[in-house]
Amino acid sequence: MSVAGYSFAILICSLRKSVPRHAMFGLALLAVGLSACTEASQRVDTIAREGAKGVVTETIATRFPQVPKQLITPFTDCIIDNSDANEIRVFAKSAVIGVDDTTVATVRTVLSRPETVRCLSQNSLGMTGTLG
């Protein structure tokens, strides 16, 4: 059980003695609802990230000619994995309207992060000696 789950269980046990049964039922429903909401949110995020991959791949292939063809997929994966929700929204918008300067700037921003550089080093080491 996670720390949050354990804390929630302790809270429920302590409230059991002082809160009426119908209120406890409401609390349990709230917990289940929040859990379902979190799962749905994670699914939406996963779908958005998968959809953004095409735009990032296109951006790297057309606007970053210095990236070797065999490294486009590792670059795409690392950019997507290290993008926040707002950056994923930019990529999703670009999927509809096309790649523009905002898309390129967003890719550059994500590429400049230490976590992204680390990811690129780890994921492209076997493909070329230029990274790592």
Z-matrix of the N, CA and C atoms (Angstrom, degrees):
N
C 1 1.443
C 2 1.521 1 108.10
N 3 1.331 2 116.82 1 138.37
C 4 1.455 3 120.43 2 179.75
C 5 1.520 4 110.12 3 -71.68
N 6 1.333 5 114.92 4 166.01
C 7 1.464 6 119.86 5 178.84
C 8 1.522 7 109.76 6 -61.33
N 9 1.345 8 116.66 7 -41.61
C 10 1.465 9 120.00 8 179.20
C 11 1.523 10 110.68 9 -63.47
N 12 1.346 11 116.13 10 -42.58
C 13 1.465 12 119.86 11 178.97
C 14 1.514 13 111.46 12 -64.23
N 15 1.323 14 116.46 13 -40.31
C 16 1.458 15 121.52 14 178.72
C 17 1.519 16 110.17 15 -64.64
N 18 1.327 17 116.70 16 -44.34
C 19 1.469 18 120.95 17 178.98
C 20 1.522 19 110.56 18 -62.17
N 21 1.358 20 115.55 19 -41.07
C 22 1.450 21 119.50 20 179.11
C 23 1.525 22 110.44 21 -64.05
N 24 1.329 23 117.14 22 -40.37
C 25 1.465 24 121.27 23 179.32
C 26 1.530 25 110.71 24 -63.31
N 27 1.317 26 117.48 25 -41.51
C 28 1.473 27 121.11 26 177.65
C 29 1.521 28 109.83 27 -63.21
N 30 1.330 29 116.31 28 -42.41
C 31 1.461 30 120.70 29 178.96
C 32 1.521 31 110.43 30 -60.56
N 33 1.317 32 117.17 31 -45.94
C 34 1.465 33 121.49 32 -179.40
C 35 1.531 34 110.28 33 -62.05
N 36 1.334 35 116.87 34 -44.45
C 37 1.467 36 120.20 35 -179.72
C 38 1.523 37 111.26 36 -62.89
N 39 1.306 38 117.15 37 -40.88
C 40 1.464 39 119.34 38 -179.40
C 41 1.521 40 111.76 39 -71.36
N 42 1.338 41 116.96 40 -31.04
C 43 1.456 42 120.20 41 179.31
C 44 1.530 43 112.06 42 -78.70
N 45 1.326 44 116.96 43 -23.33
C 46 1.458 45 122.23 44 -175.65
C 47 1.529 46 111.54 45 -54.61
N 48 1.326 47 116.33 46 -37.45
C 49 1.458 48 119.89 47 -176.71
C 50 1.524 49 112.47 48 -77.41
N 51 1.336 50 117.05 49 -29.20
C 52 1.464 51 118.60 50 -172.29
C 53 1.528 52 114.38 51 -108.17
N 54 1.340 53 118.50 52 -9.22
C 55 1.462 54 121.37 53 -176.09
C 56 1.526 55 109.45 54 -113.47
N 57 1.344 56 117.09 55 138.85
C 58 1.467 57 120.27 56 178.78
C 59 1.538 58 111.43 57 -59.96
N 60 1.328 59 114.99 58 156.22
C 61 1.460 60 121.65 59 -175.89
C 62 1.528 61 112.39 60 -58.90
N 63 1.335 62 118.61 61 -40.99
C 64 1.471 63 120.34 62 -178.19
C 65 1.537 64 111.00 63 -66.58
N 66 1.313 65 117.60 64 -31.75
C 67 1.461 66 120.51 65 176.72
C 68 1.528 67 110.08 66 -69.94
N 69 1.334 68 116.53 67 -37.53
C 70 1.463 69 120.77 68 177.33
C 71 1.532 70 110.29 69 -63.19
N 72 1.337 71 115.45 70 -40.24
C 73 1.452 72 120.17 71 178.01
C 74 1.528 73 109.99 72 -62.25
N 75 1.320 74 116.90 73 -42.08
C 76 1.465 75 121.68 74 177.20
C 77 1.523 76 111.70 75 -61.34
N 78 1.332 77 116.25 76 -42.27
C 79 1.466 78 120.76 77 177.72
C 80 1.523 79 111.07 78 -62.63
N 81 1.324 80 116.36 79 -41.85
C 82 1.461 81 120.36 80 179.37
C 83 1.524 82 110.50 81 -63.92
N 84 1.341 83 116.97 82 -42.42
C 85 1.462 84 120.76 83 177.42
C 86 1.525 85 110.99 84 -62.08
N 87 1.323 86 116.79 85 -40.22
C 88 1.453 87 121.57 86 178.07
C 89 1.529 88 110.84 87 -60.91
N 90 1.320 89 116.65 88 -44.08
C 91 1.465 90 121.19 89 179.38
C 92 1.520 91 110.71 90 -62.66
N 93 1.323 92 117.19 91 -43.76
C 94 1.461 93 121.11 92 179.49
C 95 1.527 94 109.58 93 -65.11
N 96 1.321 95 116.62 94 -41.66
C 97 1.465 96 120.81 95 178.62
C 98 1.512 97 112.47 96 -62.13
N 99 1.319 98 116.74 97 -43.39
C 100 1.459 99 120.53 98 178.62
C 101 1.519 100 111.21 99 -64.56
N 102 1.318 101 116.38 100 -39.01
C 103 1.461 102 120.65 101 178.37
C 104 1.527 103 110.18 102 -63.52
N 105 1.313 104 117.35 103 -44.75
C 106 1.463 105 121.50 104 179.23
C 107 1.520 106 110.65 105 -64.54
N 108 1.324 107 116.42 106 -38.17
C 109 1.464 108 121.34 107 179.14
C 110 1.520 109 110.08 108 -63.97
N 111 1.311 110 116.87 109 -42.10
C 112 1.464 111 121.53 110 179.41
C 113 1.522 112 110.46 111 -63.78
N 114 1.327 113 116.75 112 -43.74
C 115 1.464 114 120.74 113 178.84
C 116 1.525 115 110.78 114 -62.96
N 117 1.318 116 117.72 115 -42.85
C 118 1.465 117 121.56 116 179.04
C 119 1.524 118 110.40 117 -64.25
N 120 1.310 119 116.37 118 -41.34
C 121 1.458 120 121.11 119 178.35
C 122 1.522 121 111.32 120 -62.33
N 123 1.324 122 116.63 121 -40.59
C 124 1.468 123 120.80 122 178.24
C 125 1.526 124 110.95 123 -66.00
N 126 1.334 125 116.99 124 -38.39
C 127 1.467 126 120.49 125 178.10
C 128 1.523 127 110.63 126 -65.00
N 129 1.341 128 116.65 127 -42.97
C 130 1.464 129 121.04 128 178.67
C 131 1.526 130 109.75 129 -61.77
N 132 1.333 131 117.04 130 -43.18
C 133 1.456 132 121.25 131 178.94
C 134 1.528 133 110.78 132 -61.06
N 135 1.321 134 116.59 133 -44.05
C 136 1.468 135 121.02 134 179.72
C 137 1.521 136 111.08 135 -62.21
N 138 1.330 137 116.72 136 -43.77
C 139 1.470 138 121.23 137 179.55
C 140 1.526 139 110.38 138 -64.28
N 141 1.336 140 117.12 139 -42.75
C 142 1.464 141 121.17 140 179.45
C 143 1.526 142 110.87 141 -63.18
N 144 1.328 143 116.60 142 -41.55
C 145 1.471 144 120.47 143 179.40
C 146 1.529 145 110.93 144 -65.43
N 147 1.334 146 117.35 145 -40.28
C 148 1.468 147 120.16 146 177.42
C 149 1.525 148 110.44 147 -63.25
N 150 1.329 149 116.10 148 -41.66
C 151 1.462 150 120.51 149 179.19
C 152 1.517 151 112.91 150 -66.60
N 153 1.319 152 116.92 151 -31.45
C 154 1.465 153 121.46 152 -178.28
C 155 1.528 154 112.16 153 -75.53
N 156 1.314 155 117.47 154 -19.08
C 157 1.469 156 120.52 155 -176.97
C 158 1.528 157 112.26 156 -58.32
N 159 1.323 158 117.31 157 -40.70
C 160 1.463 159 120.44 158 -179.78
C 161 1.514 160 112.65 159 -60.95
N 162 1.321 161 115.85 160 -41.14
C 163 1.465 162 120.95 161 179.90
C 164 1.523 163 110.64 162 -67.64
N 165 1.330 164 116.36 163 -43.15
C 166 1.464 165 120.18 164 179.95
C 167 1.531 166 109.39 165 -65.19
N 168 1.316 167 117.45 166 -42.41
C 169 1.465 168 120.96 167 177.82
C 170 1.523 169 110.38 168 -59.54
N 171 1.331 170 116.83 169 -46.66
C 172 1.466 171 121.18 170 179.00
C 173 1.528 172 111.04 171 -61.92
N 174 1.327 173 116.28 172 -41.86
C 175 1.465 174 120.66 173 -179.69
C 176 1.522 175 110.77 174 -62.65
N 177 1.314 176 116.83 175 -45.67
C 178 1.468 177 120.33 176 -179.85
C 179 1.531 178 110.09 177 -64.50
N 180 1.331 179 116.88 178 -44.44
C 181 1.466 180 121.10 179 -176.75
C 182 1.526 181 112.15 180 -66.07
N 183 1.335 182 117.33 181 -36.06
C 184 1.469 183 119.46 182 -174.37
C 185 1.527 184 113.96 183 -98.45
N 186 1.328 185 117.47 184 -27.37
C 187 1.471 186 119.84 185 -174.25
C 188 1.525 187 114.25 186 -111.66
N 189 1.327 188 116.77 187 -7.19
C 190 1.463 189 121.37 188 179.11
C 191 1.533 190 108.98 189 -128.55
N 192 1.336 191 116.99 190 69.92
C 193 1.473 192 119.89 191 -175.01
C 194 1.536 193 113.65 192 -64.31
N 195 1.317 194 117.79 193 -16.63
C 196 1.462 195 120.93 194 179.75
C 197 1.527 196 112.62 195 -73.67
N 198 1.347 197 117.36 196 -13.35
C 199 1.472 198 120.68 197 178.51
C 200 1.526 199 108.16 198 -82.26
N 201 1.335 200 117.33 199 119.32
C 202 1.479 201 119.97 200 178.59
C 203 1.528 202 111.14 201 -60.07
N 204 1.315 203 115.04 202 146.43
C 205 1.465 204 121.24 203 -177.37
C 206 1.528 205 112.79 204 -52.78
N 207 1.324 206 117.30 205 -42.07
C 208 1.466 207 120.50 206 -177.12
C 209 1.529 208 112.29 207 -70.05
N 210 1.336 209 118.02 208 -11.52
C 211 1.469 210 120.72 209 179.45
C 212 1.528 211 113.29 210 -102.32
N 213 1.322 212 117.45 211 -0.54
C 214 1.471 213 119.62 212 -178.18
C 215 1.530 214 111.06 213 -61.40
N 216 1.330 215 117.97 214 -43.51
C 217 1.476 216 120.10 215 -179.96
C 218 1.523 217 112.08 216 -64.50
N 219 1.347 218 120.06 217 -47.59
C 220 1.472 219 118.57 218 176.48
C 221 1.539 220 112.42 219 -60.86
N 222 1.340 221 117.19 220 -38.23
C 223 1.460 222 120.10 221 177.34
C 224 1.529 223 109.90 222 -61.62
N 225 1.325 224 116.17 223 -47.49
C 226 1.464 225 120.72 224 179.94
C 227 1.523 226 110.91 225 -57.99
N 228 1.323 227 116.81 226 -48.72
C 229 1.465 228 120.70 227 -178.26
C 230 1.530 229 111.39 228 -60.66
N 231 1.322 230 117.03 229 -43.95
C 232 1.471 231 120.09 230 -179.14
C 233 1.528 232 111.71 231 -67.38
N 234 1.327 233 116.72 232 -37.58
C 235 1.472 234 119.87 233 178.30
C 236 1.524 235 109.99 234 -65.62
N 237 1.325 236 116.87 235 -47.30
C 238 1.465 237 120.36 236 179.49
C 239 1.528 238 110.59 237 -61.74
N 240 1.317 239 117.49 238 -45.35
C 241 1.468 240 121.44 239 -177.64
C 242 1.523 241 112.80 240 -64.04
N 243 1.325 242 117.55 241 -26.48
C 244 1.465 243 120.96 242 -176.59
C 245 1.524 244 113.43 243 -107.17
N 246 1.324 245 116.85 244 11.89
C 247 1.465 246 121.97 245 177.13
C 248 1.517 247 110.06 246 -90.85
N 249 1.333 248 115.82 247 143.62
C 250 1.462 249 119.28 248 175.11
C 251 1.536 250 109.05 249 -88.78
N 252 1.314 251 116.59 250 179.21
C 253 1.468 252 121.38 251 -175.30
C 254 1.528 253 112.03 252 -61.62
N 255 1.325 254 118.06 253 -38.45
C 256 1.470 255 120.61 254 179.37
C 257 1.521 256 111.36 255 -66.13
N 258 1.311 257 117.06 256 -38.38
C 259 1.464 258 120.43 257 178.20
C 260 1.527 259 111.00 258 -68.91
N 261 1.315 260 116.84 259 -37.92
C 262 1.469 261 120.00 260 175.78
C 263 1.523 262 109.72 261 -62.36
N 264 1.341 263 117.51 262 -37.60
C 265 1.473 264 120.89 263 176.49
C 266 1.524 265 111.39 264 -61.85
N 267 1.329 266 116.56 265 -40.30
C 268 1.468 267 120.22 266 177.70
C 269 1.530 268 109.32 267 -60.65
N 270 1.328 269 116.55 268 -44.64
C 271 1.463 270 120.12 269 179.66
C 272 1.522 271 111.31 270 -65.30
N 273 1.326 272 117.13 271 -39.70
C 274 1.471 273 120.81 272 178.90
C 275 1.535 274 110.42 273 -63.65
N 276 1.315 275 116.32 274 -41.59
C 277 1.468 276 120.84 275 177.33
C 278 1.527 277 110.10 276 -62.90
N 279 1.323 278 115.79 277 -40.96
C 280 1.464 279 120.24 278 179.53
C 281 1.524 280 111.89 279 -65.38
N 282 1.321 281 116.79 280 -27.37
C 283 1.466 282 120.24 281 176.72
C 284 1.524 283 110.45 282 -64.64
N 285 1.331 284 116.29 283 -27.32
C 286 1.462 285 121.05 284 -178.88
C 287 1.529 286 110.97 285 -90.53
N 288 1.335 287 116.69 286 -47.86
C 289 1.473 288 119.83 287 -173.64
C 290 1.529 289 114.01 288 -96.24
N 291 1.320 290 116.87 289 -12.84
C 292 1.455 291 120.95 290 -179.10
C 293 1.516 292 112.02 291 104.87
N 294 1.313 293 115.02 292 161.58
C 295 1.460 294 121.55 293 179.94
C 296 1.519 295 108.69 294 -70.68
N 297 1.331 296 115.79 295 130.88
C 298 1.456 297 120.58 296 177.36
C 299 1.525 298 109.62 297 -134.74
N 300 1.322 299 116.41 298 -171.52
C 301 1.467 300 120.54 299 -178.54
C 302 1.525 301 112.47 300 -62.08
N 303 1.327 302 117.61 301 -32.17
C 304 1.466 303 120.96 302 178.10
C 305 1.522 304 110.62 303 -65.47
N 306 1.322 305 115.80 304 -40.33
C 307 1.463 306 120.23 305 178.09
C 308 1.531 307 110.08 306 -61.86
N 309 1.328 308 115.80 307 -46.73
C 310 1.466 309 121.03 308 -179.09
C 311 1.528 310 110.14 309 -62.62
N 312 1.332 311 116.98 310 -44.23
C 313 1.473 312 120.53 311 179.45
C 314 1.525 313 110.87 312 -62.73
N 315 1.315 314 117.11 313 -38.44
C 316 1.468 315 120.78 314 179.18
C 317 1.527 316 110.58 315 -66.33
N 318 1.327 317 117.07 316 -43.04
C 319 1.468 318 120.56 317 176.99
C 320 1.528 319 109.46 318 -60.51
N 321 1.335 320 116.74 319 -43.95
C 322 1.479 321 120.43 320 179.23
C 323 1.522 322 111.37 321 -60.93
N 324 1.328 323 116.54 322 -42.14
C 325 1.466 324 121.00 323 179.86
C 326 1.527 325 110.49 324 -60.28
N 327 1.325 326 116.19 325 -47.91
C 328 1.470 327 119.93 326 -179.24
C 329 1.531 328 110.10 327 -65.57
N 330 1.324 329 117.04 328 -39.91
C 331 1.471 330 120.61 329 179.59
C 332 1.531 331 112.64 330 -63.17
N 333 1.320 332 116.89 331 -27.24
C 334 1.467 333 120.15 332 -176.69
C 335 1.525 334 113.47 333 -80.13
N 336 1.319 335 117.71 334 -9.43
C 337 1.465 336 120.95 335 -178.74
C 338 1.522 337 111.35 336 -74.25
N 339 1.330 338 116.76 337 141.08
C 340 1.465 339 120.38 338 178.40
C 341 1.533 340 112.76 339 -56.92
N 342 1.346 341 117.45 340 -37.12
C 343 1.465 342 120.30 341 -179.58
C 344 1.526 343 110.90 342 -64.10
N 345 1.341 344 116.32 343 -37.79
C 346 1.460 345 120.59 344 179.98
C 347 1.520 346 110.04 345 -69.33
N 348 1.333 347 116.17 346 -43.07
C 349 1.464 348 120.29 347 178.40
C 350 1.534 349 110.12 348 -60.49
N 351 1.330 350 115.93 349 -42.61
C 352 1.468 351 120.81 350 177.68
C 353 1.527 352 110.50 351 -61.40
N 354 1.303 353 116.61 352 -44.61
C 355 1.465 354 121.97 353 178.84
C 356 1.521 355 110.66 354 -60.43
N 357 1.324 356 116.87 355 -44.72
C 358 1.462 357 120.74 356 179.42
C 359 1.519 358 111.43 357 -63.17
N 360 1.309 359 116.15 358 -40.32
C 361 1.468 360 120.07 359 178.86
C 362 1.522 361 110.91 360 -62.80
N 363 1.318 362 116.81 361 -42.89
C 364 1.462 363 121.33 362 -178.59
C 365 1.527 364 112.31 363 -71.34
N 366 1.335 365 117.08 364 -38.50
C 367 1.465 366 120.57 365 -173.26
C 368 1.521 367 114.50 366 -87.93
N 369 1.311 368 118.09 367 -12.79
C 370 1.455 369 118.28 368 -177.69
C 371 1.517 370 112.87 369 -120.41
N 372 1.315 371 118.02 370 7.45
C 373 1.459 372 122.56 371 -178.98
C 374 1.521 373 113.25 372 -56.28
N 375 1.321 374 116.95 373 -44.81
C 376 1.463 375 120.49 374 -176.66
C 377 1.509 376 113.46 375 -75.89
N 378 1.332 377 118.17 376 -13.70
C 379 1.459 378 120.36 377 -174.82
C 380 1.522 379 113.41 378 -90.40
N 381 1.329 380 115.44 379 -30.99
C 382 1.463 381 119.14 380 -178.89
C 383 1.513 382 109.06 381 -156.02
N 384 1.283 383 116.37 382 155.75
C 385 1.453 384 120.46 383 178.52
C 386 1.509 385 112.69 384 -87.95
N 387 1.341 386 118.57 385 3.23
C 388 1.460 387 120.96 386 -174.82
C 389 1.511 388 112.75 387 -79.54
N 390 1.326 389 118.10 388 -22.57
C 391 1.467 390 120.84 389 179.40
C 392 1.514 391 108.76 390 -112.20
N 393 1.345 392 114.53 391 151.48
C 394 1.454 393 117.18 392 174.26
C 395 1.417 394 114.31 393 118.96
